Amino acid sequence: MTVNAKKLFPEVTNLELLNHQTITKKDLLNFCNILLEEIQETLGTAEPTPQWLKSSEVRKLLKISPGTLQNLRINGTLSYNKIGGIIYYNYTEIQKILNP
């Protein structure tokens, strides 16, 4: 990956001066921001999906009511794990239901 020196140091018109210039905190922050932008572009801006989802997240994802979600649990369509009173659903199983 090549970083454009003009983009890093816009205030310097002659790039040969970069060899004789002290790097400041502002320059480093500028570099970090540009590097972060390039990493985000490379990886994409999508946030990773968690492996386990709570009931409210599943309802939003499937656009269903709490009763429908309960019916999916009861009839075995959607498996779940209950930990400390909170029900968790595996995201990959939900994807299988959405994309048979």
DRENZASE-612795 format. One line per 3 residues: number of its first residue (from 1); their letters; for each residue x, y, z of N, C-alpha, C, CB. Coordinates in Angstrom, 1 decimal, always signed. Glycine has a CB too. Layout:
N
NUM) a) X,Y,Z,X,Y,Z,X,Y,Z,X,Y,Z; ...
% end
This chain:
100
1) mtv) +0.9,-1.2,+0.0,+0.0,+0.0,+0.0,+0.9,+1.2,+0.0,-1.0,+0.0,+1.2; +0.7,+2.1,-0.9,+1.5,+3.3,-1.0,+0.6,+4.5,-0.4,+1.9,+3.6,-2.4; +1.3,+5.3,+0.4,+0.7,+6.4,+1.0,+1.2,+7.6,+0.3,+0.9,+6.5,+2.5
4) nak) +0.3,+8.5,-0.1,+0.6,+9.7,-0.9,+1.2,+10.7,+0.1,-0.6,+10.3,-1.6; +2.5,+11.1,-0.1,+3.1,+12.1,+0.8,+2.4,+13.4,+0.7,+4.6,+12.2,+0.4; +1.9,+13.8,-0.4,+1.1,+15.1,-0.5,-0.1,+15.1,+0.4,+0.7,+15.4,-1.9
7) klf) -0.7,+13.9,+0.5,-1.9,+13.7,+1.4,-1.5,+13.8,+2.9,-2.6,+12.4,+1.1; -0.3,+13.3,+3.2,+0.1,+13.3,+4.6,+0.6,+14.6,+5.0,+1.3,+12.3,+4.8; +1.3,+15.3,+4.2,+1.8,+16.6,+4.5,+1.4,+17.7,+3.5,+3.4,+16.6,+4.6
10) pev) +0.1,+18.1,+3.6,-0.4,+19.0,+2.6,+0.2,+20.4,+2.6,-1.9,+19.1,+2.7; +0.8,+20.7,+3.8,+1.4,+22.1,+3.9,+2.7,+22.2,+3.2,+1.5,+22.5,+5.4; +3.3,+21.0,+2.9,+4.7,+21.0,+2.2,+4.5,+21.0,+0.7,+5.5,+19.9,+2.8
13) tnl) +4.9,+22.0,+0.0,+4.8,+22.0,-1.4,+5.9,+21.3,-2.1,+4.7,+23.4,-1.9; +7.1,+21.4,-1.6,+8.3,+20.7,-2.2,+8.5,+19.4,-1.3,+9.5,+21.6,-2.2; +8.3,+18.3,-1.9,+8.4,+17.0,-1.2,+9.8,+16.7,-0.7,+7.9,+15.9,-2.0
16) ell) +10.8,+17.3,-1.4,+12.2,+17.1,-0.9,+12.4,+17.7,+0.4,+13.2,+17.7,-2.0; +11.6,+18.7,+0.8,+11.7,+19.3,+2.2,+11.4,+18.3,+3.3,+10.9,+20.5,+2.2; +10.6,+17.3,+2.9,+10.2,+16.3,+3.9,+11.4,+15.6,+4.6,+9.3,+15.3,+3.3
19) nhq) +12.5,+15.4,+3.9,+13.7,+14.8,+4.4,+14.3,+15.7,+5.5,+14.6,+14.5,+3.3; +14.1,+17.0,+5.5,+14.7,+17.9,+6.4,+13.8,+18.4,+7.4,+15.4,+19.0,+5.7; +12.6,+17.9,+7.5,+11.5,+18.5,+8.3,+11.3,+17.6,+9.6,+10.2,+18.7,+7.6
22) tit) +11.1,+18.2,+10.7,+10.7,+17.4,+11.9,+9.3,+17.0,+11.8,+11.0,+18.3,+13.2; +9.1,+15.7,+12.2,+7.7,+15.2,+12.2,+7.1,+15.6,+13.5,+7.7,+13.6,+12.0; +5.9,+16.2,+13.4,+5.2,+16.7,+14.6,+4.1,+15.7,+15.0,+4.6,+18.1,+14.4
25) kkd) +3.5,+16.0,+16.1,+2.3,+15.2,+16.6,+1.2,+15.3,+15.6,+1.9,+15.7,+18.0; +1.0,+16.5,+15.1,-0.1,+16.7,+14.1,+0.2,+15.8,+12.9,-0.2,+18.2,+13.7; +1.4,+15.7,+12.4,+1.7,+14.8,+11.3,+1.4,+13.4,+11.6,+3.2,+15.0,+10.9
28) lln) +1.8,+12.9,+12.8,+1.5,+11.5,+13.2,+0.0,+11.3,+13.3,+2.2,+11.2,+14.5; -0.8,+12.2,+13.8,-2.2,+12.0,+13.9,-2.8,+12.0,+12.5,-2.8,+13.2,+14.7; -2.3,+12.8,+11.6,-2.8,+12.9,+10.2,-2.5,+11.5,+9.6,-2.1,+14.0,+9.5
31) fcn) -1.3,+11.0,+9.8,-0.9,+9.7,+9.2,-1.8,+8.6,+9.8,+0.6,+9.4,+9.6; -2.1,+8.6,+11.1,-2.9,+7.6,+11.7,-4.3,+7.6,+11.1,-3.0,+7.8,+13.2; -4.9,+8.8,+10.9,-6.2,+8.9,+10.3,-6.3,+8.4,+8.9,-6.7,+10.4,+10.4
34) ill) -5.3,+8.7,+8.1,-5.2,+8.2,+6.8,-5.1,+6.7,+6.7,-4.1,+8.9,+6.0; -4.2,+6.2,+7.6,-4.0,+4.7,+7.7,-5.3,+4.0,+8.1,-2.9,+4.4,+8.7; -6.0,+4.6,+9.1,-7.2,+4.0,+9.6,-8.3,+4.0,+8.4,-7.7,+4.8,+10.8
37) eei) -8.4,+5.1,+7.7,-9.3,+5.1,+6.6,-9.0,+4.0,+5.5,-9.3,+6.5,+5.9; -7.7,+3.9,+5.2,-7.3,+2.8,+4.2,-7.6,+1.4,+4.7,-5.9,+3.0,+3.9; -7.4,+1.2,+6.0,-7.7,-0.1,+6.6,-9.2,-0.4,+6.5,-7.2,-0.2,+8.0
40) qet) -10.0,+0.6,+6.9,-11.5,+0.5,+6.8,-11.9,+0.2,+5.4,-12.2,+1.7,+7.4; -11.3,+0.9,+4.4,-11.7,+0.7,+3.0,-11.4,-0.7,+2.6,-11.0,+1.7,+2.1; -10.2,-1.2,+3.0,-9.8,-2.5,+2.7,-10.6,-3.6,+3.3,-8.3,-2.7,+3.1
43) lgt) -11.0,-3.5,+4.6,-11.8,-4.5,+5.3,-13.2,-4.3,+5.0,-11.5,-4.4,+6.7; -13.6,-3.1,+4.6,-15.1,-2.8,+4.5,-15.5,-2.2,+5.8,-15.9,-4.1,+4.1; -16.6,-1.5,+5.7,-17.1,-0.8,+6.9,-18.1,-1.6,+7.7,-17.7,+0.5,+6.5
46) aep) -18.5,-2.8,+7.2,-19.4,-3.6,+7.9,-18.9,-4.0,+9.3,-19.9,-4.8,+7.1; -19.7,-3.9,+10.3,-19.4,-4.3,+11.6,-19.5,-5.9,+11.7,-20.2,-3.6,+12.7; -18.6,-6.5,+12.4,-18.8,-8.0,+12.5,-20.1,-8.4,+13.3,-17.6,-8.6,+13.2
49) tpq) -20.7,-9.4,+12.8,-21.9,-9.9,+13.5,-21.5,-10.8,+14.6,-22.9,-10.6,+12.5; -22.1,-10.6,+15.8,-21.8,-11.5,+16.9,-22.3,-12.9,+16.6,-22.4,-11.0,+18.2; -21.7,-13.9,+17.2,-22.1,-15.3,+17.0,-23.4,-15.6,+17.7,-21.0,-16.3,+17.5
52) wlk) -23.6,-15.0,+18.8,-24.8,-15.3,+19.6,-25.7,-14.0,+19.7,-24.5,-15.8,+21.0; -27.0,-14.1,+19.4,-27.9,-13.0,+19.5,-28.9,-13.2,+20.5,-28.5,-12.8,+18.1; -29.4,-12.1,+21.1,-30.5,-12.1,+22.1,-31.8,-12.1,+21.3,-30.4,-10.9,+23.1
55) sse) -32.9,-12.4,+22.1,-34.2,-12.5,+21.5,-34.6,-11.2,+20.7,-35.2,-12.8,+22.5; -34.3,-10.0,+21.3,-34.7,-8.8,+20.7,-34.0,-8.6,+19.3,-34.4,-7.6,+21.6; -32.7,-9.0,+19.3,-31.9,-8.9,+18.1,-32.4,-9.8,+17.0,-30.4,-9.2,+18.3
58) vrk) -32.8,-11.0,+17.4,-33.4,-12.0,+16.4,-34.7,-11.5,+15.9,-33.6,-13.4,+17.1; -35.6,-11.0,+16.8,-36.9,-10.5,+16.4,-36.7,-9.3,+15.3,-37.7,-9.9,+17.5; -35.7,-8.4,+15.6,-35.5,-7.4,+14.6,-35.0,-7.9,+13.3,-34.5,-6.4,+15.2
61) llk) -34.1,-8.9,+13.4,-33.5,-9.5,+12.2,-34.5,-10.2,+11.3,-32.3,-10.4,+12.5; -35.4,-11.0,+12.0,-36.4,-11.8,+11.3,-37.7,-11.0,+11.1,-36.7,-13.0,+12.0; -37.8,-9.8,+11.7,-39.0,-9.0,+11.7,-40.2,-9.8,+12.1,-39.2,-8.5,+10.2
64) isp) -40.1,-10.4,+13.3,-41.2,-11.2,+13.9,-41.6,-10.7,+15.3,-40.8,-12.7,+13.9; -42.7,-11.1,+15.8,-43.2,-10.8,+17.1,-42.6,-11.7,+18.1,-44.7,-10.8,+17.2; -42.6,-11.3,+19.4,-42.1,-12.2,+20.5,-42.9,-13.5,+20.5,-42.3,-11.5,+21.8
67) gtl) -44.2,-13.6,+20.2,-44.9,-14.8,+20.1,-44.5,-15.7,+19.0,-46.4,-14.5,+20.0; -44.2,-15.2,+17.9,-43.7,-16.0,+16.7,-42.3,-16.6,+17.1,-43.6,-15.1,+15.5; -41.5,-15.8,+17.7,-40.2,-16.3,+18.1,-40.3,-17.4,+19.1,-39.3,-15.2,+18.7
70) qnl) -41.3,-17.3,+20.0,-41.5,-18.4,+21.0,-42.0,-19.6,+20.3,-42.6,-17.9,+22.0; -42.9,-19.5,+19.3,-43.4,-20.6,+18.5,-42.2,-21.3,+17.8,-44.4,-20.2,+17.5; -41.3,-20.5,+17.2,-40.1,-21.1,+16.6,-39.2,-21.9,+17.5,-39.2,-20.0,+15.9
73) rin) -39.2,-21.5,+18.8,-38.4,-22.2,+19.8,-39.2,-23.5,+20.2,-38.2,-21.3,+21.1; -40.5,-23.4,+20.4,-41.3,-24.5,+20.8,-41.3,-25.6,+19.8,-42.7,-24.1,+21.2; -41.5,-25.3,+18.5,-41.6,-26.3,+17.5,-40.2,-26.8,+17.0,-42.4,-25.8,+16.4
76) gtl) -39.2,-26.2,+17.6,-37.8,-26.7,+17.2,-37.2,-26.2,+15.9,-37.8,-28.2,+17.1; -37.9,-25.2,+15.4,-37.3,-24.6,+14.1,-36.1,-23.8,+14.4,-38.4,-23.6,+13.5; -36.0,-23.2,+15.6,-34.9,-22.4,+16.0,-34.3,-22.9,+17.3,-35.3,-20.9,+16.0
79) syn) -33.1,-23.4,+17.3,-32.5,-23.8,+18.5,-32.0,-22.6,+19.3,-31.4,-24.9,+18.3; -31.8,-22.8,+20.6,-31.4,-21.7,+21.5,-30.6,-22.3,+22.7,-32.5,-20.9,+21.9; -30.0,-21.4,+23.4,-29.3,-21.7,+24.7,-29.8,-20.7,+25.7,-27.8,-21.8,+24.5
82) kig) -30.1,-21.2,+26.8,-30.6,-20.3,+27.9,-29.5,-20.2,+29.0,-32.0,-20.7,+28.5; -29.0,-19.0,+29.2,-28.0,-18.8,+30.2,-28.4,-17.7,+31.2,-26.6,-18.4,+29.5; -28.6,-18.1,+32.4,-29.0,-17.1,+33.4,-30.3,-16.4,+33.1,-27.9,-16.1,+33.6
85) gii) -31.2,-17.1,+32.5,-32.5,-16.5,+32.2,-32.6,-15.7,+30.9,-32.9,-15.5,+33.3; -31.4,-15.6,+30.2,-31.4,-14.9,+28.9,-31.2,-16.0,+27.8,-30.2,-13.9,+28.8; -32.1,-15.9,+26.8,-32.1,-16.8,+25.7,-31.2,-16.3,+24.6,-33.5,-17.1,+25.1
88) yyn) -30.2,-17.1,+24.1,-29.3,-16.8,+23.0,-29.5,-17.7,+21.8,-27.9,-16.9,+23.5; -29.4,-17.1,+20.6,-29.6,-17.9,+19.4,-28.3,-17.8,+18.6,-30.8,-17.3,+18.6; -28.0,-18.9,+17.9,-26.8,-18.9,+17.1,-27.0,-18.2,+15.8,-26.3,-20.4,+16.9
91) yte) -26.2,-17.3,+15.4,-26.4,-16.5,+14.2,-26.3,-17.4,+13.0,-25.3,-15.4,+14.1; -25.5,-18.4,+12.9,-25.3,-19.2,+11.7,-26.6,-20.0,+11.5,-24.1,-20.1,+11.8; -27.3,-20.4,+12.5,-28.6,-21.1,+12.4,-29.7,-20.2,+11.9,-29.0,-21.8,+13.7
94) iqk) -29.6,-19.0,+12.3,-30.6,-18.0,+11.8,-30.4,-17.8,+10.3,-30.5,-16.7,+12.6; -29.1,-17.7,+9.9,-28.8,-17.5,+8.5,-29.3,-18.7,+7.7,-27.2,-17.3,+8.3; -29.2,-19.9,+8.2,-29.7,-21.1,+7.5,-31.2,-21.0,+7.3,-29.4,-22.4,+8.3
97) iln) -31.9,-20.4,+8.3,-33.4,-20.3,+8.1,-33.7,-19.2,+7.0,-34.0,-19.8,+9.5; -32.9,-18.1,+7.0,-33.1,-17.1,+6.0,-32.7,-17.5,+4.6,-32.3,-15.8,+6.4; -31.7,-18.3,+4.5,-31.2,-18.7,+3.2,-31.1,-20.3,+3.1,-29.7,-18.1,+2.9
100) p) -32.3,-20.9,+2.9,-32.4,-22.3,+2.9,-31.6,-23.0,+1.7,-33.8,-22.8,+2.8
% end
